[in-house]
Structure formats: C-alpha cells, structure tokens
C-alpha cells in the first residue's frame, strides 16, 4: 500500500476542487483528481473514502469557514448596519479565497442540489441564520424596514456567486474580451457595492 505523503490530503482537496469547478460532480474523474494531486488514486479513498465524500468536503470547507465568521459577526455587540457590512465582507472574502466554490455551487443548485446531505444543508442554513439575526436586530432597533430576511439573503447571495463565476469566465476565455465591460472588477470594489446596495435595500426610510 502506498504511504500517504504529508501533503497528499491538501493536494487531493485542491485538485478535486478544481476538477469539480471545471466539470461538475458527474463528469469529474478520480483519475484526473489523483493526477492533479500527483498521487495514486488509492490515496483519494484513503483520505476521503469516495468521490462523493470529497465533493461534499469541498462544499463544507466553504460553509465551515464562512459559517464561523458570520456567526461571530451576528453575535457581536455592534450596530446592525456594521454587522451587515461585515457579513457581506465575510461572504465575499471567503468566496474569493475559494474561487472553485461559486461555479460548483451554482451548478449544484441549478441541478436541484442532489449531492448535498442534511448535515451540509444545516451548515448552509447557519450562514442564512446569521444574516437573519442581523436583519432582525436592525428591525428591532428601527434601522431596517420590515423586509423578509430570506428574500434579502436570496437577493445578496446570488450576486456574490455570479460575480466570482463571471470573474472566472473573463480571466479564462479570450472571447470574453469582446463583452461589454469585460474587465474583471476588484473584490473590494464589489464588496463596497454590495454593502451600499444592501443598506439601501433595508433602510427604514425607503
């Protein structure tokens, strides 16, 4: 049996994340993932058990990281508008750190989320519950209007996924240079835009 390299777990995770982003779960191949990680494919089963388990771990890695950040933001003793800004920044920064996540998530949602189990759904729900609590605080404090927290979340989240998916298209395809406003936008510029838009959407004086 091949002995696992100290970095084989991380190498497999990264290679799989890129493979799933490029091809989706069904078309992804264990052989390509192993080749990308420069290990024997038996190492994938040693570390993760199956292709599906590896795919789920790629998703959970994002939900775990962003979930911890946004829960801490929601529980902090800060004004609701500051928390909303921080929640958006956390969402964008964690997606920027994992450029494979937006295309994977967009494809997964579009296909009805067939590979997401109950535990992973629970992690996803934690991200929503954090912003729900922030919006509820703003409503109690008279800062935010009586907006539906879920619809607000569903207005903000897709824009983040599509922003990074578009950045990927523009950076990888020469044909995209012919599109209007094809140049990639800076992440900080996008964060400020979403923060301003979200505050305007929720402000009580609308």
VENWO-V846726 format. One record per residue. RES is the residue in one small letter. SS is DSSP state (hx for helix, st for strand, lp for the rest). PHI is phi in whole degrees, -180 to 180 (NA if undefined). D_FIRST is the distance of its C-alpha to the first C-alpha in whole Angstrom. Layout:
[[RES,SS,PHI,D_FIRST] [RES,SS,PHI,D_FIRST]]
//
This chain:
[[x,lp,NA,0] [x,lp,-67,4] [x,lp,-79,6] [x,lp,-71,9] [x,lp,-67,12] [x,lp,-57,15] [x,lp,-104,17] [x,hx,-69,15] [x,hx,-62,16] [x,hx,-64,20] [x,hx,-65,19] [x,hx,-67,17] [x,hx,-58,21] [x,hx,-65,23] [x,hx,-63,22] [x,hx,-68,22] [x,hx,-58,25] [x,hx,-69,27] [x,hx,-65,25] [x,hx,-66,27] [x,hx,-66,30] [x,hx,-76,30] [x,hx,-126,30] [x,hx,80,30] [x,hx,-65,27] [x,hx,-62,28] [x,hx,-84,28] [x,lp,-66,25] [x,lp,-122,22] [x,hx,-60,18] [x,hx,-61,17] [x,hx,-69,20] [x,hx,-62,19] [x,hx,-63,16] [x,hx,-65,18] [x,hx,-64,20] [x,hx,-88,18] [x,lp,61,16] [x,lp,-136,12] [x,lp,-69,10] [x,lp,-64,12] [x,hx,-61,9] [x,hx,-66,9] [x,hx,-62,13] [x,hx,-71,12] [x,hx,-63,10] [x,hx,-83,13] [x,hx,-119,16] [x,lp,92,15] [x,lp,-164,17] [x,hx,-63,20] [x,hx,-63,23] [x,hx,-62,21] [x,hx,-67,21] [x,hx,-60,24] [x,hx,-62,26] [x,hx,-65,24] [x,hx,-62,26] [x,hx,-68,29] [x,hx,-64,29] [x,hx,-56,28] [x,hx,-70,32] [x,hx,-64,33] [x,hx,-65,32] [x,hx,-69,33] [x,hx,-71,37] [x,hx,-61,37] [x,hx,-64,37] [x,hx,-66,40] [x,hx,-73,42] [x,hx,-67,42] [x,hx,-63,43] [x,hx,-64,46] [x,hx,-63,47] [x,hx,-88,48] [x,lp,-74,49] [x,lp,-87,53] [x,lp,-118,54] [x,lp,-62,56] [x,hx,-61,55] [x,hx,-65,55] [x,hx,-65,53] [x,hx,-66,51] [x,hx,-61,51] [x,hx,-59,50] [x,hx,-68,47] [x,hx,-61,46] [x,hx,-64,46] [x,hx,-60,45] [x,hx,-62,42] [x,hx,-60,41] [x,hx,-71,41] [x,hx,-65,40] [x,hx,-69,36] [x,hx,-68,37] [x,hx,-65,37] [x,lp,-74,34] [x,lp,-132,32] [x,hx,-62,34] [x,hx,-77,31] [x,hx,-67,32] [x,hx,-56,36] [x,hx,-65,35] [x,hx,-64,32] [x,hx,-69,35] [x,hx,-62,38] [x,hx,-67,36] [x,hx,-64,34] [x,hx,-65,38] [x,hx,-63,40] [x,lp,-95,38] [x,lp,91,38] [x,lp,53,35] [x,lp,-72,33] [x,lp,-109,30] [x,lp,-101,31] [x,lp,-91,31] [x,hx,-62,34] [x,hx,-64,32] [x,hx,-69,32] [x,hx,-59,36] [x,hx,-63,36] [x,hx,-66,35] [x,hx,-61,37] [x,hx,-63,40] [x,hx,-61,40] [x,hx,-66,41] [x,hx,-66,44] [x,hx,-60,45] [x,hx,-64,45] [x,hx,-73,47] [x,hx,-59,49] [x,hx,-67,50] [x,hx,-65,51] [x,hx,-65,53] [x,hx,-62,55] [x,hx,-62,56] [x,hx,-62,57] [x,hx,-70,59] [x,hx,-64,61] [x,lp,-82,62] [x,lp,77,64] [x,lp,-92,62] [x,st,-104,60] [x,lp,-75,62] [x,lp,-81,61] [x,lp,-97,58] [x,lp,-73,55] [x,hx,-60,52] [x,hx,-67,50] [x,hx,-66,52] [x,hx,-64,52] [x,hx,-59,48] [x,hx,-73,48] [x,hx,-84,50] [x,hx,-81,48] [x,hx,-59,44] [x,hx,-60,44] [x,hx,-64,46] [x,hx,-70,43] [x,hx,-62,41] [x,hx,-70,43] [x,hx,-56,44] [x,hx,-74,40] [x,hx,-64,39] [x,hx,-67,43] [x,hx,-56,42] [x,hx,-66,38] [x,hx,-62,41] [x,hx,-65,43] [x,hx,-79,41] [x,hx,-103,39] [x,lp,-121,41] [x,hx,-63,44] [x,hx,-63,46] [x,hx,-67,46] [x,hx,-65,49] [x,hx,-85,51] [x,lp,-76,51] [x,lp,-64,54] [x,lp,51,53] [x,lp,-76,49] [x,lp,-61,49] [x,lp,-59,46] [x,lp,-95,48] [x,lp,-73,47] [x,hx,-62,45] [x,hx,-63,47] [x,hx,-63,50] [x,hx,-66,48] [x,hx,-58,48] [x,hx,-61,52] [x,hx,-63,53] [x,hx,-67,51] [x,hx,-61,52] [x,hx,-63,56] [x,hx,-66,55] [x,hx,-67,54] [x,hx,-63,57] [x,hx,-65,59] [x,hx,-66,58] [x,hx,-98,58] [x,st,-57,61] [x,lp,-66,64] [x,lp,-83,67] [x,lp,-66,65]]
//
